[in-house]
Amino acid sequence: MAIGYVLINVQPGTEQQVYNDVKSLPHVTDATVLFGDHDLIVKLEATDLATIAKAVVQHIRSVEGVVDTKTLAGADLD
């Protein structure tokens, strides 16, 4: 199982709509609106990191209002 976190910046005023749109995307297991340097953080789970990367490029970045993303790959230390 691969885990990824995506920090998202959006156009001002679109936080709620982007949050609603992102929650229902494939592989998204959690989404939270943030205050600070980023507007949202999204958790993705998939079988491998390639699938997570594909989900970010094909789904998250295509959501209207998304300006920028930063993807962080989780590590399984077991």
C-alpha positions, 0 to 999 in steps of 0.5 A: 500500500502506498500513501501520499499527501497532496498540499493544494493551493487554490484560487481565493474563494474556491476553497469550499468547492475544491474541497467538495470536488476533491473528496470524491476523487479516486484514491482520496481517503481524507481531505482537510481545509488548512490555514497557512501556506497551503489551502488543503491537504489530501490523503491518497491511498493506492497500490503503488506510488505511480498510481498516486502520481497519476491520480494527482496529475489526472484528477486533482490538478484538473479540478477547477480552482486548483492553482498548485500542488505539492505531493509528499510520498509516505514511507512504510518503515515496518 
